[in-house]
């Protein structure tokens, strides 16, 4: 209740935790997280000898990140449903979103993340998530990070990856993002990147950079079937896998660092291909400090969804692995 006094409304206190100035989320910073380690018996000791994982203090609970998606989170669909004659479709999407929120309140995950466009109705519904569960909305207006028991999560606006414009704020954000990727790789954290659009629209050089930084998952939305042709004609990456013959509103694909490095070595015979985009990002195998080093077998998972649903991302305590499940 004291926390709510710093906001104009209860809704703002639930959804307004993102701090663009410091690029973090209130209460979910690295300092607050302590890499998933809580104090043991000596609470009054500044540096206790024994560190106890949080899950052992509260029982055998798992750290779960719930990623909520809904067609209304796509601005074009939301605007179409706001016109005359579309009331029934909008009511259906709202009903589905309520089902997702009820599921979240039953399962009580560690945190809830939603990406995309949020109108007043969506914000009001998302604020109904139980107060014990932090809600993070990424609408693409800023970049920030948040920490969940050792999991290093980064939210990036999709437009920053598009190289058709450059300004000081964007350049500063991308420099910050490079440092976040370096930290994920160096600390060997559970790294997750959230974008406010279709991740397949991100240039290949940035996809390779994230994969080589050992990011576990790149999560976002999914374009509508009538927009897929536009993506294929652009500079984006279209390596999604649809479940069926018809275009789907859900895709899951993988980026293999080993396959990427092998394909680069095959270009021009024995010559090394160096791919550099407008941000001077090298994705060649020549970046390796030692050519005799073991092959990097890391796989980054790229997922997107436009339909209503909830994806549960389980953060394992010891193994750094991709563990997700579609709950709805």
C-alpha positions in Angstrom: 0.0 0.0 0.0 2.9 2.4 0.7 4.2 1.6 -2.8 0.9 2.7 -4.4 1.1 6.1 -2.8 3.8 7.1 -5.3 1.4 6.7 -8.2 -1.7 8.5 -9.3 -3.8 5.4 -9.5 -3.7 1.7 -8.5 -3.4 0.8 -12.2 -0.3 2.9 -12.6 1.2 1.3 -9.5 0.7 -2.1 -11.1 1.8 -1.3 -14.7 4.2 1.6 -14.2 7.3 -0.1 -12.8 9.4 0.5 -15.9 11.9 3.3 -15.4 13.2 4.5 -18.8 15.7 6.9 -17.3 17.7 4.1 -15.6 16.5 1.4 -18.1 15.3 -1.0 -15.4 12.1 -2.1 -13.6 11.4 -1.0 -10.1 11.9 -3.9 -7.7 13.4 -6.2 -10.4 16.9 -4.8 -10.7 20.1 -6.8 -10.5 20.8 -5.4 -7.1 17.4 -6.5 -5.8 17.7 -9.9 -7.5 21.0 -11.0 -6.0 21.2 -13.7 -8.6 18.5 -15.7 -7.0 20.3 -16.0 -3.6 18.5 -15.0 -0.4 20.0 -14.7 3.1 20.1 -17.7 5.3 19.5 -17.8 9.1 21.6 -14.7 10.0 19.4 -11.9 8.6 21.3 -9.3 10.6 24.7 -10.3 9.0 25.7 -8.1 6.0 27.6 -11.0 4.4 26.2 -14.4 5.6 28.3 -17.5 5.1 25.5 -19.6 3.8 23.4 -18.5 0.8 20.1 -20.2 0.3 18.2 -20.2 -3.0 14.8 -18.5 -2.8 13.0 -21.6 -3.9 14.3 -23.6 -0.9 13.0 -21.0 1.5 9.4 -21.1 0.2 9.2 -24.7 -0.9 9.7 -26.6 -4.2 8.4 -23.8 -6.4 9.9 -23.0 -9.8 10.8 -19.6 -11.2 8.2 -19.0 -14.0 8.0 -16.1 -16.4 4.6 -15.9 -18.1 4.5 -14.3 -21.5 1.0 -13.2 -22.4 -0.1 -12.5 -26.1 -3.3 -11.4 -27.6 -4.4 -10.1 -31.0 -5.3 -6.7 -29.4 -1.6 -6.2 -28.6 -1.1 -5.7 -32.4 -1.9 -2.0 -33.1 -3.4 -2.6 -36.6 -5.7 -5.4 -35.3 -6.7 -3.3 -32.3 -7.6 -0.3 -34.5 -9.6 -2.5 -36.9 -11.6 -4.0 -34.0 -12.4 -0.5 -32.7 -14.4 0.4 -35.8 -18.1 -0.1 -36.5 -19.2 -3.6 -37.2 -16.2 -5.1 -35.3 -17.6 -5.1 -31.8 -18.2 -8.8 -31.8 -14.6 -9.6 -32.7 -13.2 -7.2 -30.1 -15.4 -8.7 -27.4 -14.1 -12.1 -28.3 -10.4 -10.9 -28.0 -11.3 -9.3 -24.6 -12.9 -12.5 -23.4 -9.8 -14.4 -24.4 -7.5 -12.0 -22.6 -9.6 -12.4 -19.4 -9.1 -16.1 -19.7 -5.4 -15.6 -19.8 -5.4 -13.4 -16.8 -7.5 -15.9 -14.8 -5.0 -18.6 -15.7 -2.1 -16.3 -14.5 -3.9 -15.6 -11.2 -4.5 -19.4 -10.6 -0.9 -20.4 -11.3 0.8 -17.3 -9.7 4.0 -17.1 -11.8 7.1 -15.1 -10.7 6.4 -12.3 -13.2 4.2 -11.6 -16.2 5.5 -10.0 -19.4 3.4 -8.6 -22.3 4.7 -6.9 -25.5 3.1 -4.8 -28.1 0.4 -2.1 -28.2 -1.8 -1.6 -25.1 -4.9 0.6 -25.2 -6.8 1.6 -22.1 -9.0 -1.5 -22.1 -5.9 -3.9 -22.3 -4.1 -1.9 -19.5 -7.2 -2.1 -17.3 -7.4 -5.8 -17.7 -3.7 -6.5 -17.2 -3.8 -4.5 -14.0 -6.2 -7.2 -12.7 -3.3 -9.6 -12.4 -2.8 -10.5 -8.7 -0.8 -7.9 -6.8 1.8 -10.5 -5.8 2.8 -10.9 -9.4 4.8 -8.1 -11.0 3.5 -7.1 -14.5 5.9 -5.7 -17.1 4.5 -4.1 -20.2 6.9 -3.5 -23.2 5.2 -1.2 -25.6 8.4 -0.3 -27.6 8.7 3.2 -26.1 12.0 2.4 -24.3 14.6 -0.3 -23.7 15.2 -1.8 -20.2 16.2 -4.9 -18.4 14.9 -6.8 -15.4 16.2 -9.7 -13.3 14.2 -12.8 -12.1 16.2 -15.0 -9.8 19.3 -14.9 -12.0 17.5 -14.7 -15.3 18.7 -11.6 -17.2 15.8 -10.3 -19.3 16.1 -7.4 -21.8 13.2 -5.5 -23.5 14.2 -3.8 -26.8 12.0 -1.8 -29.3 11.9 -3.5 -32.6 12.4 -0.2 -34.4 15.9 0.1 -33.0 17.0 -2.9 -35.0 15.9 -1.3 -38.3 18.9 0.4 -39.8 17.0 2.9 -41.9 17.4 5.7 -39.4 19.9 6.9 -36.8 19.7 9.3 -34.0 21.5 9.8 -30.7 19.0 8.0 -28.6 19.0 5.0 -30.8 22.8 4.8 -31.0 23.0 5.1 -27.2 20.4 2.3 -26.8 22.2 -0.1 -29.1 25.5 0.5 -27.4 23.7 -0.3 -24.1 22.2 -3.4 -25.7 25.7 -4.6 -26.7 26.8 -4.4 -23.2 23.8 -6.3 -22.0 24.6 -9.1 -24.4 28.2 -9.2 -23.3 27.1 -9.5 -19.7 24.7 -12.4 -20.5 27.5 -14.3 -22.2 30.2 -13.5 -19.6 28.0 -14.3 -16.6 26.4 -17.3 -18.3 23.0 -16.1 -17.3 19.6 -17.3 -18.4 19.2 -14.6 -21.1 15.9 -13.7 -22.7 15.2 -10.8 -25.1 11.6 -9.4 -25.6 10.7 -7.3 -28.6 7.4 -5.5 -29.3 7.0 -7.0 -32.8 7.9 -10.0 -35.0 11.4 -11.1 -34.2 11.9 -12.3 -37.7 12.1 -8.7 -38.8 15.4 -8.3 -37.0 18.4 -8.3 -39.3 20.4 -11.4 -39.5 23.5 -9.8 -38.1 21.7 -8.9 -34.9 20.2 -12.4 -34.7 23.7 -13.8 -35.0 25.0 -11.4 -32.4 22.3 -12.5 -29.9 22.9 -16.2 -30.6 26.7 -15.9 -30.1 26.0 -14.0 -26.9 24.2 -17.2 -25.7 20.8 -15.7 -25.4 18.3 -18.5 -24.7 15.2 -17.0 -26.1 14.1 -14.2 -28.4 10.4 -13.6 -27.9 7.9 -11.3 -29.6 4.7 -11.2 -31.6 3.9 -12.7 -35.0 2.8 -10.9 -38.1 -0.5 -11.6 -39.7 -0.5 -13.9 -42.8 -1.1 -11.0 -45.1 2.0 -9.2 -43.8 4.4 -12.2 -44.2 5.0 -11.4 -47.9 6.1 -7.9 -47.0 8.6 -9.3 -44.5 10.0 -11.8 -47.1 10.7 -8.9 -49.5 12.6 -6.9 -46.8 15.9 -7.4 -45.0 14.5 -9.4 -42.1 15.0 -13.0 -41.2 12.3 -15.4 -42.2 13.1 -18.8 -40.8 10.0 -19.5 -38.9 8.2 -22.8 -38.8 4.5 -22.9 -39.2 2.5 -25.9 -38.0 0.4 -26.7 -41.0 0.0 -25.8 -44.7 -1.7 -22.5 -44.0 0.0 -19.4 -42.5 0.0 -19.6 -38.7 -0.2 -16.9 -36.0 2.4 -18.8 -34.0 5.9 -19.7 -35.0 8.9 -21.3 -33.3 12.3 -21.6 -34.8 16.0 -22.0 -33.8 19.2 -20.2 -34.4 22.3 -22.5 -34.2 25.6 -20.8 -33.6 27.5 -23.9 -35.0 25.5 -23.9 -38.2 26.0 -20.2 -38.6 29.7 -20.4 -38.2 29.9 -23.4 -40.6 28.0 -21.5 -43.3 30.3 -18.5 -43.0 33.3 -20.7 -43.4 31.9 -22.2 -46.6 31.5 -18.8 -48.3 34.1 -18.1 -50.9 35.9 -21.4 -50.3 38.4 -21.0 -47.4 37.9 -17.3 -47.1 36.1 -16.0 -44.0 33.0 -13.9 -44.8 32.6 -10.9 -42.6 29.1 -9.5 -42.4 28.8 -6.0 -41.1 25.7 -3.9 -40.8 25.2 -0.2 -40.2 26.1 -0.8 -36.5 29.5 -2.4 -37.4 28.6 -5.8 -35.9 30.8 -8.6 -37.0 29.2 -12.1 -37.2 32.1 -13.9 -38.7 33.9 -16.9 -37.2 37.1 -14.8 -37.1 35.8 -13.3 -33.9 36.9 -16.5 -32.1 40.0 -16.0 -30.0 41.3 -19.5 -30.8 40.5 -21.3 -34.0 41.1 -24.7 -32.2 38.5 -23.9 -29.6 35.5 -26.4 -29.3 32.6 -25.6 -31.6 29.9 -23.5 -30.0 26.8 -25.7 -29.8 24.5 -23.0 -28.3 21.0 -22.7 -29.8 18.8 -19.6 -29.5 15.1 -20.1 -29.7 13.1 -17.5 -31.6 9.3 -17.5 -31.0 6.4 -15.3 -31.8 2.7 -15.4 -31.3 -0.2 -13.2 -32.3 -3.1 -15.3 -31.1 -4.3 -15.2 -27.4 -2.2 -17.4 -25.1 0.2 -17.8 -22.2 3.7 -19.2 -22.6 5.4 -20.3 -19.4 9.2 -19.9 -19.3 10.7 -21.9 -16.5 14.1 -20.7 -15.2 16.1 -23.7 -14.0 18.2 -23.3 -10.9 21.3 -25.0 -12.2 21.1 -25.9 -15.9 20.9 -23.1 -18.5 18.4 -24.6 -20.8 15.3 -23.5 -22.8 12.3 -24.8 -20.9 8.9 -23.5 -22.0 5.3 -24.7 -22.2 2.2 -23.2 -23.8 -0.4 -23.1 -21.0 -3.1 -21.6 -23.2 
